[in-house]
Amino acid sequence: MFRKVMTILMIGGSLAVAACNTVRGAAEDVNSAANAVDNAT
């Protein structure tokens, strides 16, 4: 059970890192999401 949970966490972490690549990319993603919410209201 522990191995399955760790495998899922590792895969999820890999996908998150691959999606953003850098901390700057993550900040840009959050900023663009915030702008989209602001524009929608």
Secondary structure as UniProt FT lines:
FT   HELIX           2..20
FT   HELIX           23..40
//
